[in-house]
């Protein structure tokens, strides 16, 4: 039956002790197999495991109880909380024997299962923070003769390793719990202490703000309280809790002292504020009448000055030359230095009488200057109005003349004014007589589009008319000096239309009409008999690219743009020409009218009156206060517990083939003591008796105490 123990930290003097509580009894028979004390599981023999959080040489008190659970509270002074740290450890479940007649397979299976248990417990310990060191695997060869003894040796060692791992886990958990408890108590104490100090600080800050608003200077000193805390480096368990409790006591006392100091300063500031505010009230009362009188006097003067300044501005805008002089009036006031109470009030009343009298006089002076300036301005404005009316008429007439001249000059210098003309010259075989024909050309001055017309004569009638339409493309640029540069770039042919009027009575009806460019290339031709009306769209362009520069009133040379042949009974040959005339007209200089005479600008001087205000009464002396804002140094933090250490090493069981026995029996060999495990050289019988005695004590639930004094050597 397995034993289950719970380890709890409790206070024993100044030490922290781990007490093991037996959950189930262990039945130990009188004929227990005798083994070395070092190979027996110490889970039963060590009913109590002591733990020292800082040093291993502290005195400890061991107690054991057969009750199911035990809760021990640690009580320090009233500044700390009770702390209980517990952990759970169990007896190793690894068996120490495999039986007296195990086979090699059974032996290997038993060892493998035991090692699985050790590995699982080692993994649990590692997750709990224990530093597990895994040693080199040991090869153990067994045979049918030594399978039982070798297996027992290995199992005993694995049991010992497993128990050590479990105990390291329990101690690690106990130390971690002590660390968490100490840290929590430190955090709680710090939080509460800081809250108390913050509350006192808030009251002090409010009073400081109040007194500063009252005008009192406050020197604020930050005082650092640094209690002599104990060093927590390396402390664990109860030592850590005791040291933390000691530090918390110091911290709380420092907080209490700081709160008391700040509350005392708050009360002092409140009293000082009341006294100073009373002095200020007396001072304010003495100066209230002065401020009211000065405010009204300044307002009256400012209003008079503002009215005068507005008139000065209006007069200046009207053209007057106005200068402003400042007259400063300083009545002979009484000196208020050192005056208090009624003396201050009487002296202030006298001074205000003088002040008000000077203000009334100053306002009267400024208003008189304002009235004079108003009259002078009105007279001058009438003169200016008459002058400006005459001047405006002259200016308008002259401006119109100037603008017209400038516009005419600009048009003349930069103008592109022109007229265009187009003519059709013919060399015909029938300029007279029965078959007389003719051509004519016109041009639109706005669009530069032209119309070329010709007739068709059969010797009896004009049987029809042909019309060629198009456009001459011009580019006219002013040269900025009234001359123009004209470029005839091209000529476009839009359409040709023939309109029949009579039936053709001529024997020869082979009519053909041709249009050529200046290079003789045909642009258009049509063949018909003259008896029908028709129209043709041409969309032809002939390049001309001829440039001329023409001066005002000059006409460009007559320039041929097309050659036209009207062939029939008598052929009519002609040339279409065009020319441009520069029509820019030079401007004539205007004759301007004379300006009227300006009125003389009047000059005036006005006065700004300033009255020196009486002095205020002297303010009461500003007291200087000093307060301390207390800060308490933080307690040192507990070190996180160092990981417990445990070692595990494993075995590789090698089986040997079964060897057939010879006919002659062999002399039995003495089984050698295994060198795998250490031995205490204690008597085997004594070991059995000790186990029996401890099992008996555990089953009876007896408590025992062992004290250990002094320190271990390092």
Secondary structure by P-SEA (a helix, b strand, c coil): cbbbbbbbbbbcccbbbbbbbbcbbbbbcccccccccccccccccccbbbbbccccccbbbbbbbcccbbbbbbbccccccbbbbbbbbbcccccccccccccaaaaaaaaaaaaaaaaaaaaaaaaaccccccccbbbbbbcccaaaaaaaaaaaaaaaaaaaaaaaaaaaaaaaaaaaaaaaaaaaaaaaaaaaaaaaaaaaaaaaaaaaaabbbbbbbbbbbbcccccccccccaaaaaaaaaaaaaaaaaaaaaaaaaaaaaaaaaaaaaaaaaaaaaaaaaaaaaaaaaaaaaaaaaaaaaaaaaaaaaaaaaccbbbbbbbbbbcccccccccccaaaaaaaaaaaaaaaaaaaaaaaaaaaaaaaaaaaaaaaaaaaaaaaaaaaaaaaaaaaaaaaaaaaaaaaaccccbbbbbbbbbbccccccccccbbbbbbcccccbbbbbbbbbccccccbbbbbbbbbbbbbbbccccbbbbbbcbbbbcbbbbbbcccccccccbbbbbbbcccccccccccccccccbbbbbbbbbbbbbbbbbcccccccccccbbbbbcccbbbbbbbbcccccbbbbbbbbbbbbbccccbbbbbbbbbbbbbbbbccccccbbbbbbbbcccccccccccccbbbbbbbbbbbbbbcbbbbccccccccccccccccccccccaaaaaaaaaaaaaaaaabbbbbbbbcccccc
